């Protein structure tokens, strides 16, 4: 353990197809544990934390070069928007006007369209070190009116902080020039055994959610909300991802949105996941109303997924309810010029 932090380190990670520089920034706390982020997609890269024996390993799936991030990819660590998850039939109304957004998931819109925020170059600002908050980076993006069909010009910020308590705090903010729908998340793929250690299905999870969104055959929320009790979705008490995953053959695993217990807007417990083999633990707290559990069902195991196959990781994407623009009963995702979007998620890494 060092007495003070190593200064944030910036290094080149190549260029975009337009020749613009992509840079990685590594944040190091006083324990020597590291988090690396980059301005392409305001993305989270390596998260290097210790196991019970003090051995550091990266626990977030990454590509080793910028080239794969510039192409379509599974969203490894990216900031997703302007609307993460699904919008049914890729359309919605705002104040009586219908908007059609990009159809990139059959008849539906997934993660904001083809050229979503994960494939944009964001502006970078290093934040001053803070004794409590740690080191930080703020990324900023301006998404123009009509981007992927969404109305309004919005200014979005992604702020990463890494502190001495091994807490990775991600805060999203947005303002808009016209009424529009906004739903932002980070799409980290976690494996607490360390990247390359094989399937993550034996991780033991607690999800602080008594309810789950009902979905149709395309995983579009119907508007109904059901109890997790007596279903494969019940993680109110600790259980492995593996135990009931075979009960979900249609989706090849979990790809479902939970309603996090407690008042939205307040930072509260969302999940706890532990890897018995290494002792690494991830605790998640969030102000967001919901969280998508995805067990990486569709990773192909080839170069498009850095060789990682299905179930080699899990995602816990804190967010607002998918398809909220078309479901008045869900918490609203409508952002107006008079308002501001701001949501915080804490990822705390421990050893059991």
Secondary structure, DSSP 8 states (H G I E B T S, - for coil): --SS----EEEEEEE-TT--EEEEEEEE-TTS-EEEEETBTTEEEEEEEE-TTS-EEE-B---SSHHHHHS----TT-EE-SB-SEEGGGEEEETTEEEE----BTTBEETT-TT-GGGSB-EEEEEEEETTTEEEEEEEEEE-TTGGG--S-EEEEEEEEE-TTSEEEEEEEEEESS-EE-B-EE---B-TT-TTS---TT-EEEE--SEEEEE-TTS-EEEEEEE-TTSTT--SS-EESSTTGGG-TTTTS-EEEEE-SS-TTS-EEEEEEE-TTT-EEEEEEESSSEEEEE--TT-BSSGGGTT-BTTS-BEEEEES-TTGGG-TTS---EE-TT--EEEEEEEEEEE-
